[in-house]
Amino acid sequence: MATFRIHRMKENPRQQFRWQPHTSGVTHVKPRDYEGGEPVEGSSPYAVWTALRETEKALQVGDLLETESGELLVYKYVGFEEARWVVPETKLPAESPPPPDAPARAADPVP
């Protein structure tokens, strides 16, 4: 039996997610929109869904299942589809001028 991690979508992003039009293909998700990471066992994502659907911990639209290999599956009205984390790019600081007490750089000699 495989172990999955459930990442629960926060309520505010869930309302936006529910009303977005369905698109096929990879769904890009933001880590800040999710909480948790509770483990659950099942033979497949659908087995996990079936085991939880009559409980207080039932999967809701927008929740993620993460496989042991790191693959993400988002639960949608049509079933499970592939998802990927969107990690924002880190901006490099703009080159700052040298401090005022730094020694001046010698000018390049003119040939």
N, C-alpha and C positions, 0 to 999 in steps of 0.2 A: 504494500500500500504506500502511496506517495504522500509526502507532507507538503501542504500548501500554506502560504501565509496570506491572511486576509488583511487588506488595507481598506479601511472604511473611509468613504468620501465624507467630508464635512458637509453639514446641512446646506449652507449657503451656496457653495459650488454645485451641490447636487441639484438644486432647483434650476440653475442655469443649464446643467448637463441634460436634465430631463426634457427641456424644451428645445434643445438644439436639433436640427434635422439630422436624420440618420445618414451617416456616410460609411461606405465600405472601405476597407483597408486599415492601416495602422492608426490607432487613436493615440494622440500625444497627450500625456497627463503630467501635471505639475505636482511634485512632492509636497508642496505646501498645502495642497487641497485634500490631503489624506492624513489619517492618524491610525495608530495601531500597528498591526503586524502580527496579530495573534495566529498561532499555528493551528491547523486542522488537518486531519488525515482523510484521504479518500482515494479511490482508484482513478478518478478523473475529475475535471472541474464540474461536470454534471452530477457526479455522485456526491460531491460536496454540496452543491446546490440542493439536491434532493434531501440530503440528511439534515440540512439546516432550515428548509423552507417552512416547516411547521413549528419552529422554535422562535424564541425572542431574538435570536441571533441570525435570522434569515438574511440572505444577501439581498441588497437593494440595488437598483439601477445605479451604475457609476462605481460600485465597489470593485476592487481589484483582487485577483488571485495571483500570487507569485509562486511559480514552481521552484523546486529545489535547484534547478539550473539557472534561475534568475529570469525566466521568461514571464512576462506580465500578460494577463488576460483580464479584460474589462467586461463586466457583466452589463449587457444591454438588453433591451426588450426582445431582441432577436436571438439572444444567446450570448456566448462568449466570443470576443474578438481580440486580436492581438493589440497590445498597447506598449508604449515606450515612455520612459521618463523624459521630460523636457528639462534639461539642466541649463540655466541661464549662463551665458558666456561671462567670464570675469573680465572686466575692463581693466586694461593696463593703465596705470597712471600716466598722464601726459608728461613728457620730458620736462622736468623743472629746471629753471636756471640754476647755475652753481651758487653756493652760498657766497655772501659778500667777502668773507675772509679767506676764500679759496685762492690759491696762487693763479695768476693769469696764465693762460696757455700761450706758448710762444707762437708767433705767426709763422705760417709756412713760408719758407724762402721762395722768392720769385726767381725762376730760372732765367 
